[in-house]
Structure formats: structure tokens, C-alpha cells
Amino acid sequence: MEKADKRKIVLIGTGMVGMSYAYALLNQNLCDELVLIDINKKRAEGEAMDLNHGVAFSGGNMEIYAGEYTDCCNADLVVLTAGLPQKEGQNRLDLLKENRKIFERILQSVLENGFHGIFLVATNPVDIMTRIVYEISGFPPEKVIGTGTALDTARLRYLLGEKFMIDPRNMHAYVMGEHGDSEFVPWSQAMMATKPIFDLCGETEGCHFQELLELEEEVRMAAYKIIEAKKATYYGIGMAMARITKAIFGNEYSVLTVSAHLQGEYGENGIYIGIPCVVNRMGIQRIVELPLGSEEKQRLHSSCETLENTYREI
């Protein structure tokens, strides 16, 4: 019997990030139909075949296949992981210009096939690439979501959980701003359950604010360390994308730090940046404005400026 409300995802880009996401979808049974699209059709076919051989071990009966852009017409979610990785010696701007051209071609194919669902963007630099999707597609901002600082926030909570010996899910702290060097942690808003992190640190032997700043730096440098060790990062971001997908399909109203379009929130406008948002079946239901301290507001503003300047350059 056909399910009336089939959850259909079209994944564009079957590199390591795309396939880590696909593998997480299969393991968590997060959709009913998964379509893989890649410029290398043979690669997409091989990946679909490999995933299908694991369906019997999964909790559902997901339909997985290599498809075409025509499959976008009735998809709920188009997920973009396509794009070129940064080559040695290549600057960020040149990479951006190349990836913009790739996205222009992809989006033309997606849109001319009648897609009207939600875009989820993971290609780096994710805040700029999400803004490009928003500008080219003309979609309402709530339907264009970037992975933002969702992974950075998970990294932060993991490290805080380790430091204070608490389940990371009970550490309520966020990484905000650009998914990159100008990201920051608003420590005034960090809590363990409802206890401010400063109070917790004050009660913990040998804990100083300097240590929290070191954790923040560790989060900021995590990707560089992983890339140095194994050339790329993909499992964490794949899981983060699966988490965002779960919030959308489950109509969860979950708070996640995704890349969203600011329209006056925090005094900023027109920029896509990692910010706590309520995510549900409509996409970004609303942006959560945290009462940031003046220095934190300044750091967010600087991060917005960094992204705005880069966007203007391309």
C-alpha cells in the first residue's frame, strides 16, 4: 500500500558529505524515498546500489535510486552537497566563484522541474552558498536553510559535556555567526540545564573562564584538525544534516543553529548566518533572538560584516 504522505528527498552531490548524510538517513529511517543525483551518474548508481544492500538491516524500507532533475518536482527536500573542495593554494574567493557557477546550473535544473519544497544547503562556505540559493531561487527565506553552526554547536556541547561530566544534550550552549573563523560562543547564554555556565564553572574545581575560551577555540579549529588528519570532515556534518531533516519531517519545532536569513533580528538585515532557529515542517518557523551582551552583539555584527564583504566580492 502506497503511503499517502511520502517523505521524499533529492540529494545533489554524492561525495563524502552527501553519502554520510544518506547513510545517516538510512540508519535513522528518516525518509521513504531518496534520490541521488551527481554529475557522475555512474557514481550515483553505485552509491544507490551500495545503500540498497543495507536496507534489509535498517528499520524501514526506504526506496533509494540514482535519478534525474525531473525527480525534484514532487520532492519535499532538495539537499545540496555538490561543489568543489578547496584545492591547495586556492583562495576562498576563487573557490566561491567556481561553486557559484555550479549552483547556478544545478538550481536552474531543479527549478525548471517545478520543485517547491525546502532547500537544505551544506556546501561550504555554507552561509554564502545558502544566500546564493536564496537569491537565485527566489524562494521565501524560511524555505532555504543552511547547516550553519549546527555541527559547531554539537562540537561545543560535546566538549562541555566532557569538561563538566554531563550528557551533552543537557548542555544548552550555542555557536553563532559564520560557519568559519568569525564564529563565536555567547557565553552569557550558556547553561547546564537552567544553571548558567559561569555559576557551574565557579563551583567546579580548577575551572576558569580562560578554559571556556580555550574550548571555544577548539571548536573553531576542529575542522582544520580533522582535515589535517584525514583530509576531510563528513560524518559529523552528515549527522547534523540528518538532525535538521528529522526536525523538518517530524514538524518538531526544535531549536537548531542553522544558517537563516536575518530580517532585522539582532539589528542585521539581508544576511544568512548561523543563528538559533525554530525548525518545523515549514522550514524555519522563526528566529530565536537571544539577549546577547554588548560584546557578543559586536561579535555577531563583525561576523555578519565578514560574510557581507565576501558576498559583495563575488
Summary of the structure (lengths in Angstrom):
residues: 314
radius of gyration: 19.4
end to end distance: 49.5
largest distance: 60.8
contacts: 1035
relative contact order: 0.13
helix: 50%
strand: 19%
